[in-house]
């Protein structure tokens, strides 16, 4: 057999074995969970109010702590529920935030609502409030369904968040318009004037919302999901996701710390799978966010 044919056959075998290894990993990853701790800068002018003593050495700098996750997608969440709960409540927090896509393709939300109920049951025992926004798969989910699952659904609404430090922030939940004819609404027009932009947090499913606002924006922080970190983070699959029309992926951004147009925040990879029950180099993720005082505000870019 010619040497070139031997090389070709060996290459084919290696490619086949590599494909099998990638498939095995893609089947395993949806059952895993990464827990990340992220610090978000808060201008030094934003101070805590009625601060309470604490033995935590960082308490004089930590204004607000939230546990943040997204994208359950019904039965598309393969992370075992006890593991997910332990990840969300691994460290103390002032609120639990969910950035949308309870259901999958607007159908059969029961599984996703069951997971939210388990989260809120555990949060309630510690007096932790839970808030959510709709994702593009959640148009049929009502406020009553979310309330029965222990989450307050913010549909272009806002609520005050108060950290253990005494610091007060305004959480603004922006409703997702759905999968077709997508547009991004403005912020509610009746935002309290005593919360300036440096104390406003926007919870919105699609991170492209950041492009729809005026500059400088009327809020400083944004928390989103939607992109799944690419879910299958291979070049060809990533290219297919970019072709969907979302703007941030076209700029090479799929997850992680967000700094854009004067806004700072985070885009999570989510905990579930969309379409196929596969993840590759994009493990499910729960994020613990600490809003810290005394750090430089993000630059506009």
Secondary structure as UniProt FT lines:
FT   HELIX           3..29
FT   TURN            30..31
FT   STRAND          34..42
FT   TURN            44..45
FT   TURN            57..61
FT   STRAND          62..69
FT   HELIX           74..76
FT   HELIX           81..88
FT   STRAND          95..98
FT   TURN            105..106
FT   HELIX           110..125
FT   TURN            126..127
FT   STRAND          129..132
FT   TURN            136..137
FT   TURN            139..140
FT   HELIX           143..148
FT   TURN            149..150
FT   STRAND          152..153
FT   STRAND          157..162
FT   TURN            164..165
FT   STRAND          168..174
FT   TURN            189..190
FT   TURN            193..194
FT   HELIX           197..199
FT   STRAND          200..206
FT   HELIX           207..212
FT   STRAND          221..225
FT   HELIX           228..230
FT   HELIX           235..242
FT   TURN            243..244
FT   HELIX           247..250
FT   TURN            251..252
FT   STRAND          256..260
FT   TURN            261..262
FT   STRAND          263..267
FT   STRAND          285..293
//
